[in-house]
Amino acid sequence: MKLLASAVFAAVIVGAGPAPAQVGPLGPPGLPASRFPAPARLVAPIISDRWANEDQRERAGEAQRVMDFLHVKPGMVVADIGAGNGYYAVRLSRRVGPTGRVLAQDVVPAYLAELRQRVVQEGLANVTIGLGDPHDPRLPPQSVDLALLVHMYHEIQQPFGEMENLLPALRPGARVAIIDTTRATQFHGTPSALLDCELQAVGYRRVDTLPMENGTEYLAVFEPPAVAPAPETIRPCTP
């Protein structure tokens, strides 16, 4: 499994030779979306490659605070799922250093094309860019120490499939961190209790929380299950 992950990394490292014409998935496909129940709440549309003004976020020290809280350190492999314009990817790149790696994933090819240009311009050789599916992050098996999903969980068309198909990519001891607001999903947030319910349905357990901006934004940290539940046993949560 590790050999497969290494081969995928080597094939798509940004900045190591001519850029590929298209960005593809980093890992094999997981279970199909048809195996999972639809969420019993609205899914927000993807409307932008960024959550807020990057300079404002930087002045507020958002990324620094989040990375400190999550104990991101050199040598880690962090998956930035829904990387968008790369606010976190570029900062994670500097934090994990040359011995670490950032897997910057998104489901919108246009966002990834722009992010690839940014990564090349900033010379971030430890960032690998990959295309995911709406129900599957398509990450290499046993490759990830930390998965970070920032202001995008409410946009995942098939959240149960996404979170279950993420499991094979997680190394022992890996964590999953989700940043969102307490607004309803149709207004680009996920109430904290709803997030807990949906992740518990896939076997995850919340282990830590960091309140963030204005008391409406939060960071929730989850521990993945040792064994994934059968998709047919998953029950959607009522908002």
C-alpha positions as CSV (number, residue, x, y, z in Angstrom):
1,M,0.0,0.0,0.0
2,K,2.8,2.4,0.9
3,L,4.5,1.6,-2.5
4,L,1.3,2.7,-4.3
5,A,1.1,5.9,-2.3
6,S,4.8,6.7,-3.1
7,A,4.2,6.0,-6.8
8,V,1.3,8.3,-6.9
9,F,3.2,11.1,-5.1
10,A,6.1,10.8,-7.5
11,A,3.8,10.9,-10.6
12,V,2.0,14.1,-9.6
13,I,4.3,16.3,-7.5
14,V,3.8,19.8,-8.6
15,G,6.9,21.7,-9.7
16,A,9.0,18.5,-10.4
17,G,9.1,18.8,-14.2
18,P,6.5,19.9,-16.8
19,A,3.0,20.5,-15.4
20,P,0.5,17.9,-16.5
21,A,-2.3,19.1,-18.8
22,Q,-5.0,17.8,-16.4
23,V,-5.1,17.0,-12.7
24,G,-6.4,13.5,-11.8
25,P,-7.2,11.6,-8.7
26,L,-4.4,10.7,-6.3
27,G,-5.9,7.3,-5.2
28,P,-8.1,4.5,-6.3
29,P,-11.9,4.8,-6.3
30,G,-13.8,3.8,-3.1
31,L,-17.4,2.7,-2.7
32,P,-19.9,4.2,-5.2
33,A,-22.2,7.0,-4.1
34,S,-25.2,4.7,-4.8
35,R,-24.3,2.5,-1.8
36,F,-24.9,5.4,0.7
37,P,-28.1,7.1,1.8
38,A,-28.7,10.7,0.8
39,P,-28.4,13.3,3.6
40,A,-31.7,14.3,5.1
41,R,-30.9,18.0,4.7
42,L,-30.0,20.5,2.0
43,V,-26.6,20.5,0.4
44,A,-25.1,24.0,-0.3
45,P,-23.8,24.7,-3.8
46,I,-20.1,25.3,-4.4
47,I,-20.0,29.0,-5.1
48,S,-16.3,30.1,-4.6
49,D,-12.8,28.8,-4.2
50,R,-12.3,30.8,-1.0
51,W,-14.1,31.3,2.2
52,A,-13.1,34.9,2.9
53,N,-10.5,37.5,2.1
54,E,-7.1,35.9,2.5
55,D,-5.4,39.0,3.8
56,Q,-8.0,39.4,6.5
57,R,-7.7,35.7,7.5
58,E,-3.9,36.2,7.7
59,R,-4.2,39.3,9.9
60,A,-6.5,37.3,12.2
61,G,-3.9,34.6,12.4
62,E,-6.4,31.9,11.4
63,A,-4.2,29.3,9.9
64,Q,-1.5,29.7,12.6
65,R,-4.1,29.2,15.3
66,V,-5.6,26.1,13.6
67,M,-2.2,24.5,12.8
68,D,-1.0,25.1,16.4
69,F,-4.2,23.6,17.8
70,L,-3.9,20.5,15.5
71,H,-0.2,20.1,16.3
72,V,0.8,20.2,12.7
73,K,4.6,19.6,12.6
74,P,7.4,18.9,10.1
75,G,7.2,15.5,8.4
76,M,3.4,15.2,8.5
77,V,1.2,14.4,5.5
78,V,-1.9,16.6,5.6
79,A,-4.8,16.4,3.2
80,D,-6.5,19.7,2.5
81,I,-9.8,18.5,1.2
82,G,-11.6,21.2,-0.7
83,A,-8.4,23.2,-1.0
84,G,-9.9,25.9,-3.2
85,N,-7.5,28.7,-3.8
86,G,-5.0,27.2,-1.4
87,Y,-5.2,29.4,1.7
88,Y,-4.4,26.4,3.9
89,A,-2.4,24.4,1.4
90,V,0.4,26.9,1.1
91,R,0.6,27.5,4.8
92,L,0.5,23.8,5.6
93,S,3.3,23.4,3.1
94,R,5.6,25.7,5.0
95,R,4.7,24.1,8.3
96,V,5.2,20.4,7.3
97,G,8.5,21.3,5.5
98,P,10.5,19.3,2.9
99,T,10.0,16.0,4.9
100,G,6.2,16.4,4.9
101,R,3.6,16.7,2.2
102,V,0.3,18.4,1.6
103,L,-2.3,16.7,-0.6
104,A,-4.4,19.6,-1.9
105,Q,-7.7,18.1,-3.2
106,D,-10.8,19.6,-4.7
107,V,-13.7,18.5,-6.9
108,V,-13.6,21.6,-9.2
109,P,-10.9,21.2,-11.9
110,A,-10.8,25.0,-12.5
111,Y,-9.9,25.6,-8.9
112,L,-7.2,23.0,-9.1
113,A,-5.7,24.6,-12.3
114,E,-5.4,27.9,-10.5
115,L,-4.0,26.3,-7.4
116,R,-1.4,24.5,-9.4
117,Q,-0.2,27.8,-10.9
118,R,0.0,29.3,-7.4
119,V,2.0,26.3,-6.1
120,V,4.4,26.5,-9.0
121,Q,4.8,30.3,-8.6
122,E,5.5,29.9,-4.9
123,G,7.9,27.0,-5.4
124,L,6.0,24.6,-3.1
125,A,7.6,21.3,-4.1
126,N,5.9,19.4,-1.2
127,V,2.3,20.1,-2.4
128,T,0.6,17.4,-4.5
129,I,-2.7,18.4,-6.2
130,G,-5.5,15.9,-6.8
131,L,-9.0,15.7,-8.1
132,G,-11.7,14.1,-6.0
133,D,-15.2,12.9,-6.6
134,P,-18.3,14.4,-4.9
135,H,-18.6,11.3,-2.7
136,D,-14.9,10.3,-2.5
137,P,-11.7,12.2,-1.9
138,R,-9.6,9.7,-4.0
139,L,-6.5,9.9,-1.8
140,P,-3.7,7.3,-1.7
141,P,-4.1,4.5,0.8
142,Q,-2.5,4.8,4.2
143,S,-1.1,8.2,3.3
144,V,-2.6,10.8,5.6
145,D,-1.8,11.9,9.2
146,L,-4.4,14.7,9.3
147,A,-7.3,15.5,7.0
148,L,-8.6,19.1,7.1
149,L,-11.9,20.2,5.6
150,V,-12.4,23.9,5.8
151,H,-15.8,25.5,5.2
152,M,-16.8,22.9,2.7
153,Y,-18.4,20.0,4.5
154,H,-21.9,21.5,3.8
155,E,-21.1,21.4,0.1
156,I,-20.3,17.7,-0.1
157,Q,-23.1,16.1,-2.1
158,Q,-22.7,12.7,-0.5
159,P,-21.2,13.2,3.0
160,F,-21.5,9.7,4.2
161,G,-19.7,8.4,1.1
162,E,-17.0,11.1,1.5
163,M,-16.2,10.3,5.1
164,E,-16.3,6.5,4.6
165,N,-14.1,6.6,1.5
166,L,-11.7,8.8,3.4
167,L,-11.0,6.0,5.9
168,P,-8.6,3.9,3.7
169,A,-6.3,7.0,3.3
170,L,-5.9,7.5,7.0
171,R,-2.8,6.2,8.8
172,P,-3.0,4.8,12.3
173,G,-3.5,7.6,14.7
174,A,-4.8,10.0,12.0
175,R,-7.3,12.7,12.8
176,V,-10.0,14.5,10.8
177,A,-10.6,18.2,11.4
178,I,-13.6,20.1,10.1
179,I,-14.0,23.9,10.2
180,D,-17.6,25.2,9.7
181,T,-20.1,27.7,11.1
182,T,-23.3,26.9,13.0
183,R,-25.5,28.2,10.2
184,A,-27.9,25.8,8.4
185,T,-26.3,23.8,5.6
186,Q,-28.3,25.7,2.9
187,F,-26.6,28.9,4.2
188,H,-23.1,27.4,4.1
189,G,-22.7,26.1,7.6
190,T,-23.3,22.9,9.5
191,P,-24.8,23.0,13.0
192,S,-22.4,21.3,15.4
193,A,-24.9,18.7,16.5
194,L,-25.7,17.8,12.9
195,L,-22.0,17.4,12.1
196,D,-21.6,15.1,15.1
197,C,-24.6,13.0,14.1
198,E,-23.5,12.6,10.5
199,L,-19.9,11.6,11.4
200,Q,-21.1,9.3,14.1
201,A,-23.2,7.5,11.5
202,V,-20.0,6.6,9.8
203,G,-18.2,5.7,13.0
204,Y,-16.2,8.8,13.8
205,R,-16.0,10.2,17.3
206,R,-15.4,13.9,18.2
207,V,-12.4,14.2,20.5
208,D,-11.7,18.0,20.5
209,T,-13.3,21.4,19.7
210,L,-11.9,24.9,19.1
211,P,-14.4,27.8,19.1
212,M,-13.4,30.3,16.5
213,E,-14.7,33.5,15.0
214,N,-17.6,35.3,16.7
215,G,-18.8,32.2,18.4
216,T,-20.4,30.9,15.2
217,E,-17.4,29.3,13.7
218,Y,-15.8,26.2,15.1
219,L,-13.2,23.5,14.5
220,A,-14.2,20.0,15.4
221,V,-11.6,17.2,15.6
222,F,-12.6,13.6,15.0
223,E,-11.1,10.2,15.5
224,P,-11.9,7.7,12.8
225,P,-13.4,4.3,13.4
226,A,-11.2,1.1,13.4
227,V,-13.8,-0.5,11.2
228,A,-16.0,1.2,8.7
229,P,-19.8,0.5,9.0
230,A,-21.6,-1.1,6.1
231,P,-23.1,1.7,4.0
232,E,-26.6,0.0,4.3
233,T,-26.5,0.5,8.1
234,I,-26.0,4.2,7.9
235,R,-29.1,6.3,8.8
236,P,-29.3,10.0,7.8
237,C,-29.6,12.6,10.5
238,T,-32.5,15.0,10.8
239,P,-31.4,18.7,10.9
